[in-house]
Amino acid sequence: MGLDISSVNKLSKNVTTIQSPCSHGNIDSVVLVKTHKTASSTIGSIIGRYGVGRNLTFALPRDSNAMFGDEPFNSTMLLSSPDNGGFHLLISHVPFNRTTIQHVMKPEVKYITILRDPVAQFYSGVHFFKLKDFFNMSKDIYAPDFDLKAFLRRISECDAYACRVIYNGQMFDLGLFTNTFSDMSIATVEARIKEIEGALDLVLIQEYFDESLILFKKLMCWEFKDIIYLSQKVSKNRVTPPKEHAAIIRSWNYADALLFRHFNESLWQKINRYGPSFELDLKKFRQLNLKTSKLCNERIKEKQRTVAKSRRKNRRTKRKKAKGQGSDGKNRLCANLQIDVYTYTKLLREIEILRHIKS
C-alpha cells in the first residue's frame, strides 16, 4: 500500500504560498470526529493517505470499520493499545469524548470535524439509510404534498441508529447522546455548542470544503499535495426541496441548525484572520486539485478502456493488462486518491491483526 506521490510533486512544484512558515513544524497527529453525510469520508481519506504514506499509527476499531454507539469512547473499543506515547491518527466513526480519546492519542494531537447544512444533510441521510423504505412510504419526498411532518415524527420516535443520526445527527455525532431534543432548551444546546468549540481545534464546513482545507493545512502545517482529494461517496440526489419543507426541517433539526450557524460563522472568522494570502492559497490549491482530478479521470477512463478491451480477448490478457496499469506511478497516485476511509480502516485492521498473530 505504498504511496507514489511523485506525480503530485511535479504538479505542485510551482504552487507557492506567501503565508508565513509554520513556527511549530508539521503536526502528524489528528483526530477526525466523523459526522454522517457531511463529506467526512473525503477528509478521512486525505488523513488516511497522509498517515499510510508516513507509516503513522492509527487508532483502529476493534470489531468493524467504525465505533458506533451512544456511549462515550473508551479504550476497549480499540483493536489494540497504543505504543510509544499514543496513536497518531483516528479517522473512524467514534462516540466523541475528547477526554477519553486523549488517553490513547499523541499529546500534540489536533481535533477536527466537519459539518453540513442540516437540510442538505437530512436529505442525504434519508436517501443513504433508505428511511422512506424503512417506514413503507412511497411518495416522492420532494413533492410539495409529501407529508413531511408525519415522516419527521416517525423518525423522532424511532430508536434505530439510522434515525438517531438523522434527527439532530451532527450534534449526536459530536457527543450529545440523546433523542429527546424536543424537550431540550435552546440555552442547553448553545451551552453544548460552547463545549464543542472548546474541544475542537477546527470545524470544517462541507459547503466551503476547499476553504476549510486551507485552514486545515495551516493548522497541521502540511503541504498542498497532502490535502488534494477526489470526492468520496458523493450523492447523485441533487433535487431542491420545497422552501416550506426546508424551514420545517430546520425547525425540527434545530440543534443541528444552531450548531451549523455557529461554526459557519466561526469558519469565516478564521478565514478573515488568516491574512491576505488566503485567496492566493485557495486559488493555487484549486489549480493543483483540478490538475490532479483531470489526470486521474483520464487515467481511470484509460484503465476502463483497457479492461473492456481485454475482456474481448481472454482472461490471461486481462491479467497482464491490469498488472501493467498498476505499475505506472501516475496510476498508483490516482488509485491512492480513490481509496476511501473504510478501505483504509479495513486494510489497516488486517495488518494489525496479522502483526499480533506473529508477535
DOLUMSE-635620 format. One record per residue (C-alpha): residue in three letters; z, x, y. Coordinates in nm, 2 decimals, decimal comma. Each point is the difference from the previous one (the first is absolute). Example, Ala and Ser with C-alpha at 12.3 -4.5 7.8 and 13.67 -1.06 7.14 Angstrom:
// DOLUMSE-635620
DRENMAR    aa        Z        X        Y
DRENMAR   ALA     0,78     1,23    -0,45
DRENMAR   SER    -0,07     0,14     0,34
// end
This chain:
// DOLUMSE-635620
DRENMAR    aa        Z        X        Y
DRENMAR   MET     0,00     0,00     0,00
DRENMAR   GLY    -0,07     0,29     0,23
DRENMAR   LEU    -0,12    -0,07     0,35
DRENMAR   ASP    -0,31     0,16     0,14
DRENMAR   ILE     0,01    -0,04     0,37
DRENMAR   SER    -0,26     0,26     0,10
DRENMAR   SER    -0,24    -0,27     0,10
DRENMAR   VAL     0,26    -0,15     0,24
DRENMAR   ASN     0,07     0,34     0,14
DRENMAR   LYS    -0,37     0,04     0,08
DRENMAR   LEU    -0,01    -0,34     0,16
DRENMAR   SER     0,32     0,05     0,20
DRENMAR   LYS    -0,05     0,36     0,12
DRENMAR   ASN    -0,11    -0,13     0,34
DRENMAR   VAL     0,27    -0,26     0,03
DRENMAR   THR     0,25     0,13     0,26
DRENMAR   THR     0,29    -0,14     0,19
DRENMAR   ILE     0,15     0,08     0,33
DRENMAR   GLN     0,34    -0,13    -0,12
DRENMAR   SER     0,28     0,26     0,01
DRENMAR   PRO     0,06     0,17    -0,33
DRENMAR   CYS     0,29    -0,12    -0,21
DRENMAR   SER     0,32     0,19     0,07
DRENMAR   HIS     0,15    -0,08    -0,34
DRENMAR   GLY    -0,30     0,07    -0,22
DRENMAR   ASN    -0,15    -0,25    -0,25
DRENMAR   ILE     0,24    -0,23    -0,19
DRENMAR   ASP    -0,07    -0,06    -0,37
DRENMAR   SER     0,25    -0,27    -0,07
DRENMAR   VAL    -0,06    -0,37     0,08
DRENMAR   VAL     0,11    -0,34    -0,14
DRENMAR   LEU    -0,26    -0,27     0,03
DRENMAR   VAL     0,18    -0,34     0,00
DRENMAR   LYS    -0,28    -0,20    -0,14
DRENMAR   THR    -0,06    -0,36     0,12
DRENMAR   HIS    -0,23    -0,25    -0,17
DRENMAR   LYS    -0,36    -0,06     0,11
DRENMAR   THR     0,03     0,22     0,31
DRENMAR   ALA    -0,22     0,31    -0,09
DRENMAR   SER     0,30     0,18    -0,13
DRENMAR   SER    -0,21     0,10    -0,31
DRENMAR   THR    -0,23     0,19     0,23
DRENMAR   ILE     0,29     0,18     0,16
DRENMAR   GLY     0,14     0,07    -0,35
DRENMAR   SER    -0,33     0,15    -0,11
DRENMAR   ILE     0,00     0,23     0,30
DRENMAR   ILE     0,35     0,12    -0,07
DRENMAR   GLY    -0,07     0,03    -0,38
DRENMAR   ARG    -0,30     0,22     0,06
DRENMAR   TYR     0,19     0,22     0,24
DRENMAR   GLY     0,29     0,04    -0,25
DRENMAR   VAL    -0,21     0,06    -0,31
DRENMAR   GLY    -0,21     0,26     0,19
DRENMAR   ARG     0,32     0,19     0,09
DRENMAR   ASN     0,18    -0,04    -0,33
DRENMAR   LEU     0,28    -0,20     0,17
DRENMAR   THR     0,25    -0,21    -0,20
DRENMAR   PHE    -0,01    -0,38    -0,02
DRENMAR   ALA     0,28    -0,25    -0,05
DRENMAR   LEU    -0,15    -0,21    -0,27
DRENMAR   PRO     0,10    -0,34    -0,14
DRENMAR   ARG     0,16    -0,01    -0,34
DRENMAR   ASP    -0,17    -0,29    -0,16
DRENMAR   SER    -0,33    -0,07     0,17
DRENMAR   ASN    -0,21     0,08     0,31
DRENMAR   ALA     0,26    -0,15     0,24
DRENMAR   MET     0,37    -0,08     0,04
DRENMAR   PHE    -0,01    -0,37     0,08
DRENMAR   GLY     0,32    -0,20     0,05
DRENMAR   ASP     0,24    -0,16     0,24
DRENMAR   GLU     0,28     0,26    -0,03
DRENMAR   PRO     0,01     0,32     0,20
DRENMAR   PHE    -0,14     0,31    -0,15
DRENMAR   ASN     0,21     0,22    -0,23
DRENMAR   SER    -0,08     0,31    -0,19
DRENMAR   THR     0,00    -0,18    -0,34
DRENMAR   MET    -0,34    -0,14     0,11
DRENMAR   LEU    -0,15     0,34    -0,02
DRENMAR   LEU    -0,18     0,17    -0,29
DRENMAR   SER     0,18     0,33     0,05
DRENMAR   SER     0,26     0,16     0,22
DRENMAR   PRO    -0,10     0,22     0,29
DRENMAR   ASP     0,00     0,38    -0,02
DRENMAR   ASN     0,05     0,26     0,27
DRENMAR   GLY     0,15    -0,22     0,27
DRENMAR   GLY    -0,19    -0,32    -0,04
DRENMAR   PHE    -0,35    -0,14    -0,04
DRENMAR   HIS    -0,26     0,05     0,26
DRENMAR   LEU    -0,18    -0,33    -0,01
DRENMAR   LEU     0,05    -0,37    -0,09
DRENMAR   ILE    -0,31    -0,22     0,01
DRENMAR   SER     0,09    -0,29    -0,24
DRENMAR   HIS     0,12    -0,34     0,09
DRENMAR   VAL     0,38     0,02     0,02
DRENMAR   PRO     0,28    -0,23     0,11
DRENMAR   PHE     0,07     0,18     0,33
DRENMAR   ASN     0,34     0,14     0,09
DRENMAR   ARG    -0,01     0,33     0,19
DRENMAR   THR     0,35     0,11    -0,10
DRENMAR   THR    -0,06    -0,02    -0,37
DRENMAR   ILE    -0,35     0,14     0,01
DRENMAR   GLN     0,11     0,30     0,21
DRENMAR   HIS     0,22     0,11    -0,29
DRENMAR   VAL    -0,31     0,10    -0,20
DRENMAR   MET    -0,23     0,13     0,27
DRENMAR   LYS    -0,03     0,32     0,20
DRENMAR   PRO     0,23     0,02     0,30
DRENMAR   GLU    -0,29     0,02     0,24
DRENMAR   VAL    -0,18    -0,31    -0,13
DRENMAR   LYS    -0,17    -0,24     0,23
DRENMAR   TYR     0,00    -0,38    -0,05
DRENMAR   ILE    -0,31    -0,21     0,08
DRENMAR   THR    -0,13    -0,34    -0,07
DRENMAR   ILE    -0,30    -0,22     0,10
DRENMAR   LEU     0,00    -0,36     0,13
DRENMAR   ARG    -0,28    -0,26     0,04
DRENMAR   ASP    -0,04    -0,31     0,21
DRENMAR   PRO     0,19    -0,26    -0,21
DRENMAR   VAL    -0,28    -0,26     0,00
DRENMAR   ALA    -0,26     0,25    -0,14
DRENMAR   GLN     0,26     0,13    -0,24
DRENMAR   PHE     0,08    -0,35    -0,12
DRENMAR   TYR    -0,36    -0,09    -0,09
DRENMAR   SER    -0,06     0,34    -0,16
DRENMAR   GLY     0,31    -0,05    -0,21
DRENMAR   VAL    -0,08    -0,35    -0,10
DRENMAR   HIS    -0,34     0,11    -0,13
DRENMAR   PHE     0,13     0,31    -0,17
DRENMAR   PHE     0,28    -0,19    -0,18
DRENMAR   LYS    -0,22    -0,31    -0,07
DRENMAR   LEU     0,27    -0,23     0,14
DRENMAR   LYS    -0,23    -0,30     0,03
DRENMAR   ASP    -0,06     0,02    -0,37
DRENMAR   PHE     0,37     0,06    -0,06
DRENMAR   PHE     0,07    -0,33     0,17
DRENMAR   ASN    -0,31    -0,18    -0,14
DRENMAR   MET    -0,15    -0,06     0,34
DRENMAR   SER    -0,38     0,00     0,01
DRENMAR   LYS    -0,08    -0,09     0,37
DRENMAR   ASP    -0,14     0,28     0,22
DRENMAR   ILE     0,30     0,16     0,17
DRENMAR   TYR    -0,21     0,06     0,32
DRENMAR   ALA    -0,09    -0,37     0,03
DRENMAR   PRO     0,15    -0,17     0,31
DRENMAR   ASP     0,14    -0,28    -0,22
DRENMAR   PHE     0,15     0,23    -0,26
DRENMAR   ASP     0,37    -0,10    -0,04
DRENMAR   LEU     0,14     0,33     0,12
DRENMAR   LYS     0,35    -0,12     0,06
DRENMAR   ALA     0,03    -0,13    -0,35
DRENMAR   PHE    -0,14     0,33    -0,13
DRENMAR   LEU     0,25     0,20     0,21
DRENMAR   ARG     0,29    -0,22    -0,12
DRENMAR   ARG    -0,09     0,07    -0,36
DRENMAR   ILE    -0,01     0,38     0,06
DRENMAR   SER     0,34     0,00     0,18
DRENMAR   GLU     0,15    -0,19    -0,29
DRENMAR   CYS    -0,15     0,22    -0,26
DRENMAR   ASP     0,20     0,30    -0,14
DRENMAR   ALA    -0,29     0,18    -0,15
DRENMAR   TYR    -0,05     0,36     0,12
DRENMAR   ALA    -0,34    -0,09     0,15
DRENMAR   CYS     0,16    -0,27     0,21
DRENMAR   ARG     0,28     0,23     0,11
DRENMAR   VAL    -0,25     0,25     0,15
DRENMAR   ILE    -0,21    -0,27     0,17
DRENMAR   TYR     0,29    -0,18     0,18
DRENMAR   ASN     0,10     0,26     0,26
DRENMAR   GLY    -0,10     0,25    -0,25
DRENMAR   GLN    -0,02     0,30     0,23
DRENMAR   MET     0,36    -0,05     0,10
DRENMAR   PHE     0,08    -0,04    -0,37
DRENMAR   ASP    -0,18     0,33    -0,09
DRENMAR   LEU     0,21     0,17     0,28
DRENMAR   GLY     0,33    -0,09    -0,17
DRENMAR   LEU     0,09    -0,35     0,12
DRENMAR   PHE     0,03    -0,14    -0,36
DRENMAR   THR     0,03    -0,37     0,07
DRENMAR   ASN    -0,22    -0,31    -0,03
DRENMAR   THR     0,22    -0,21     0,23
DRENMAR   PHE    -0,18     0,08     0,32
DRENMAR   SER     0,01    -0,36     0,11
DRENMAR   ASP     0,38     0,04     0,05
DRENMAR   MET    -0,02     0,33     0,18
DRENMAR   SER     0,04     0,03     0,37
DRENMAR   ILE    -0,24     0,19     0,23
DRENMAR   ALA     0,29     0,22     0,10
DRENMAR   THR     0,06     0,09    -0,36
DRENMAR   VAL    -0,36     0,09    -0,05
DRENMAR   GLU    -0,01     0,21     0,32
DRENMAR   ALA     0,31     0,18    -0,11
DRENMAR   ARG    -0,17     0,09    -0,32
DRENMAR   ILE    -0,31     0,12     0,19
DRENMAR   LYS     0,22     0,24     0,19
DRENMAR   GLU     0,14     0,13    -0,32
DRENMAR   ILE    -0,35     0,06    -0,14
DRENMAR   GLU    -0,10     0,18     0,32
DRENMAR   GLY     0,29     0,23    -0,05
DRENMAR   ALA    -0,08     0,06    -0,36
DRENMAR   LEU    -0,37     0,08     0,04
DRENMAR   ASP    -0,17     0,29     0,18
DRENMAR   LEU    -0,33    -0,18     0,05
DRENMAR   VAL    -0,14    -0,35    -0,06
DRENMAR   LEU    -0,38    -0,01    -0,03
DRENMAR   ILE    -0,20    -0,31     0,08
DRENMAR   GLN    -0,29    -0,11    -0,22
DRENMAR   GLU    -0,20    -0,14     0,29
DRENMAR   TYR     0,01     0,34     0,17
DRENMAR   PHE    -0,02     0,21    -0,31
DRENMAR   ASP    -0,18     0,30     0,14
DRENMAR   GLU     0,23     0,01     0,30
DRENMAR   SER     0,30    -0,02    -0,23
DRENMAR   LEU    -0,13     0,29    -0,21
DRENMAR   ILE    -0,03     0,22     0,31
DRENMAR   LEU     0,37    -0,06     0,06
DRENMAR   PHE     0,08     0,07    -0,37
DRENMAR   LYS    -0,20     0,32     0,02
DRENMAR   LYS     0,21     0,11     0,30
DRENMAR   LEU     0,33    -0,10    -0,16
DRENMAR   MET    -0,08     0,20    -0,31
DRENMAR   CYS    -0,19     0,28     0,18
DRENMAR   TRP    -0,28    -0,04    -0,25
DRENMAR   GLU    -0,37     0,07     0,06
DRENMAR   PHE    -0,29    -0,25     0,05
DRENMAR   LYS    -0,13     0,07    -0,34
DRENMAR   ASP     0,33    -0,10    -0,15
DRENMAR   ILE    -0,03    -0,36     0,13
DRENMAR   ILE    -0,36    -0,09    -0,08
DRENMAR   TYR    -0,03    -0,30    -0,22
DRENMAR   LEU    -0,22    -0,26    -0,17
DRENMAR   SER     0,15    -0,34     0,03
DRENMAR   GLN     0,18    -0,12    -0,31
DRENMAR   LYS     0,02    -0,36    -0,14
DRENMAR   VAL    -0,18    -0,16     0,30
DRENMAR   SER    -0,02    -0,38    -0,03
DRENMAR   LYS    -0,34    -0,16     0,02
DRENMAR   ASN     0,15    -0,32     0,14
DRENMAR   ARG    -0,07     0,01     0,38
DRENMAR   VAL     0,01    -0,37     0,09
DRENMAR   THR     0,18    -0,08     0,32
DRENMAR   PRO     0,26    -0,27    -0,05
DRENMAR   PRO     0,04    -0,30     0,24
DRENMAR   LYS     0,20     0,09     0,30
DRENMAR   GLU     0,26    -0,27    -0,06
DRENMAR   HIS     0,05     0,14    -0,35
DRENMAR   ALA     0,05     0,35     0,13
DRENMAR   ALA     0,27    -0,14     0,24
DRENMAR   ILE     0,17    -0,18    -0,29
DRENMAR   ILE     0,00     0,32    -0,21
DRENMAR   ARG     0,15     0,21     0,28
DRENMAR   SER     0,28    -0,25     0,04
DRENMAR   TRP     0,07    -0,01    -0,37
DRENMAR   ASN    -0,02     0,38    -0,03
DRENMAR   TYR     0,20     0,04     0,32
DRENMAR   ALA     0,19     0,30    -0,13
DRENMAR   ASP    -0,32     0,19    -0,07
DRENMAR   ALA    -0,15    -0,12     0,33
DRENMAR   LEU     0,30     0,15     0,19
DRENMAR   LEU    -0,02     0,31    -0,20
DRENMAR   PHE    -0,37     0,05     0,06
DRENMAR   ARG     0,02    -0,07     0,37
DRENMAR   HIS     0,29     0,25     0,04
DRENMAR   PHE    -0,17     0,29    -0,18
DRENMAR   ASN    -0,35    -0,08     0,14
DRENMAR   GLU     0,15     0,05     0,35
DRENMAR   SER     0,18     0,31    -0,13
DRENMAR   LEU    -0,32     0,15    -0,13
DRENMAR   TRP    -0,17    -0,02     0,34
DRENMAR   GLN     0,31     0,15     0,17
DRENMAR   LYS    -0,03     0,30    -0,23
DRENMAR   ILE    -0,37     0,02     0,07
DRENMAR   ASN     0,07     0,01     0,37
DRENMAR   ARG     0,26     0,27    -0,05
DRENMAR   TYR    -0,25     0,20    -0,21
DRENMAR   GLY    -0,17     0,14     0,31
DRENMAR   PRO    -0,35     0,03     0,13
DRENMAR   SER    -0,14     0,15    -0,32
DRENMAR   PHE     0,04    -0,33    -0,20
DRENMAR   GLU    -0,35    -0,14     0,07
DRENMAR   LEU    -0,16     0,33    -0,07
DRENMAR   ASP     0,19     0,05    -0,33
DRENMAR   LEU    -0,08    -0,36    -0,10
DRENMAR   LYS    -0,37     0,05     0,07
DRENMAR   LYS    -0,02     0,33    -0,19
DRENMAR   PHE     0,19    -0,15    -0,30
DRENMAR   ARG    -0,24    -0,30    -0,01
DRENMAR   GLN    -0,30     0,23     0,01
DRENMAR   LEU     0,14     0,20    -0,29
DRENMAR   ASN     0,09    -0,30    -0,20
DRENMAR   LEU    -0,34    -0,16     0,06
DRENMAR   LYS    -0,18     0,31    -0,12
DRENMAR   THR     0,22     0,02    -0,31
DRENMAR   SER    -0,05    -0,37    -0,07
DRENMAR   LYS    -0,38     0,03     0,03
DRENMAR   LEU     0,00     0,31    -0,22
DRENMAR   CYS     0,21    -0,18    -0,27
DRENMAR   ASN    -0,20    -0,32     0,02
DRENMAR   GLU    -0,32     0,20    -0,06
DRENMAR   ARG     0,16     0,19    -0,29
DRENMAR   ILE     0,13    -0,32    -0,15
DRENMAR   LYS    -0,35    -0,17     0,02
DRENMAR   GLU    -0,15     0,32    -0,14
DRENMAR   LYS     0,24     0,00    -0,30
DRENMAR   GLN    -0,07    -0,37    -0,06
DRENMAR   ARG    -0,37     0,06    -0,01
DRENMAR   THR     0,05     0,29    -0,23
DRENMAR   VAL     0,22    -0,20    -0,24
DRENMAR   ALA    -0,25    -0,29     0,01
DRENMAR   LYS    -0,28     0,23    -0,08
DRENMAR   SER     0,19     0,17    -0,28
DRENMAR   ARG     0,07    -0,34    -0,16
DRENMAR   ARG    -0,37    -0,05    -0,03
DRENMAR   LYS    -0,02     0,31    -0,21
DRENMAR   ASN     0,28     0,08    -0,24
DRENMAR   ARG     0,38     0,05    -0,02
DRENMAR   ARG    -0,04     0,37    -0,03
DRENMAR   THR    -0,20     0,03     0,32
DRENMAR   LYS     0,25    -0,23     0,17
DRENMAR   ARG     0,29     0,23    -0,09
DRENMAR   LYS    -0,19     0,31     0,12
DRENMAR   LYS    -0,09    -0,16     0,33
DRENMAR   ALA     0,35    -0,13     0,06
DRENMAR   LYS     0,14     0,35    -0,07
DRENMAR   GLY    -0,25     0,15     0,24
DRENMAR   GLN     0,11    -0,24     0,28
DRENMAR   GLY     0,36     0,10    -0,04
DRENMAR   SER    -0,07     0,37     0,04
DRENMAR   ASP    -0,10    -0,03     0,36
DRENMAR   GLY     0,26     0,06     0,26
DRENMAR   LYS    -0,11    -0,28     0,23
DRENMAR   ASN     0,01    -0,25    -0,28
DRENMAR   ARG     0,36     0,12    -0,09
DRENMAR   LEU     0,09    -0,05     0,36
DRENMAR   CYS    -0,13    -0,35     0,01
DRENMAR   ALA     0,16    -0,08    -0,34
DRENMAR   ASN     0,33     0,11     0,13
DRENMAR   LEU    -0,03    -0,22     0,31
DRENMAR   GLN    -0,06    -0,29    -0,23
DRENMAR   ILE     0,31     0,05    -0,20
DRENMAR   ASP     0,25    -0,28     0,08
DRENMAR   VAL     0,37     0,03     0,02
DRENMAR   TYR     0,06    -0,18    -0,34
DRENMAR   THR    -0,23     0,25    -0,17
DRENMAR   TYR     0,18     0,29     0,16
DRENMAR   THR     0,33    -0,15    -0,12
DRENMAR   LYS    -0,13    -0,07    -0,35
DRENMAR   LEU    -0,13     0,36    -0,04
DRENMAR   LEU     0,31     0,16     0,15
DRENMAR   ARG     0,22    -0,20    -0,23
DRENMAR   GLU    -0,20     0,11    -0,31
DRENMAR   ILE     0,03     0,36     0,11
DRENMAR   GLU     0,38    -0,03     0,06
DRENMAR   ILE     0,05    -0,17    -0,34
DRENMAR   LEU    -0,19     0,28    -0,18
DRENMAR   ARG     0,20     0,26     0,19
DRENMAR   HIS     0,33    -0,15    -0,12
DRENMAR   ILE    -0,13    -0,03    -0,36
DRENMAR   LYS    -0,09     0,38     0,00
DRENMAR   SER     0,33     0,11     0,17
// end
